[in-house]
Amino acid sequence: MFPFVWRAYEADGRVHPMMGARGIAQERLAPSGYIRVNDELWKAEALGKDREIAKGEAVLIREIKGLTLIVEPEGEGPKV
């Protein structure tokens, strides 16, 4: 099995392809719930435990912890 999964254990500094992707809250995240990303349903948690995200609100993926996506509302990202 190792030949197929060894890349998952490499720490080469690459950014996960879902980082920065856009999703839509399928239910209220207070602070956790589900979002839809590319027609897939994912468990998500709002960035900041005291934040709520409304159902139908657009979100951006900022972190990934296991199979849980850490998100924030789309308009609240860092300004460049």
C-alpha positions in Angstrom: 0.0 0.0 0.0 2.9 2.3 0.7 3.7 3.1 -3.0 0.2 4.6 -3.4 0.1 6.7 -0.2 3.6 7.9 0.5 3.0 11.3 -1.0 0.3 12.0 1.6 3.0 11.8 4.3 5.5 14.1 2.6 5.8 17.6 4.2 7.0 19.6 1.2 5.1 22.9 1.9 2.6 22.6 -0.9 -0.7 24.2 -0.3 -3.8 22.0 -0.5 -5.8 22.7 -3.7 -9.0 23.5 -1.7 -7.4 26.4 0.2 -9.0 29.6 -1.0 -11.8 27.8 -2.7 -15.4 29.1 -2.5 -18.3 27.3 -1.0 -21.9 27.9 0.0 -23.2 27.2 3.5 -25.9 24.6 3.3 -27.0 25.3 6.9 -26.2 27.8 9.5 -22.7 27.4 10.8 -22.8 28.2 14.5 -19.9 27.5 14.6 -20.1 24.2 12.6 -22.3 22.7 9.9 -22.0 21.7 6.3 -21.0 23.6 3.1 -21.1 22.7 -0.5 -17.9 22.9 -2.5 -17.8 21.8 -6.2 -21.0 19.8 -5.8 -19.6 18.0 -2.7 -20.9 18.3 0.9 -18.2 19.0 3.5 -18.2 19.4 7.2 -17.1 23.0 8.0 -16.4 25.2 11.0 -16.5 29.0 11.1 -13.1 30.7 11.7 -13.4 32.1 15.2 -15.6 30.1 17.6 -18.0 33.0 18.3 -18.8 33.6 14.6 -22.0 32.5 12.9 -22.5 32.1 9.1 -26.0 32.1 7.7 -27.4 29.4 5.4 -26.8 30.3 1.8 -23.9 32.6 2.5 -20.7 32.3 0.4 -17.6 31.3 2.3 -13.9 30.9 1.6 -11.8 28.0 2.9 -9.0 29.3 5.0 -7.7 26.1 6.8 -8.1 22.4 6.7 -8.1 20.2 9.9 -8.5 16.6 9.0 -11.8 16.4 7.0 -13.2 19.6 8.5 -12.8 22.8 6.5 -12.3 26.1 8.4 -14.1 28.9 6.6 -15.0 32.5 6.8 -17.6 34.6 5.0 -16.4 35.5 1.5 -16.1 39.3 2.1 -14.0 39.1 5.2 -10.7 37.8 3.8 -7.4 39.7 4.1 -7.2 42.8 2.0 -4.3 43.0 -0.4 
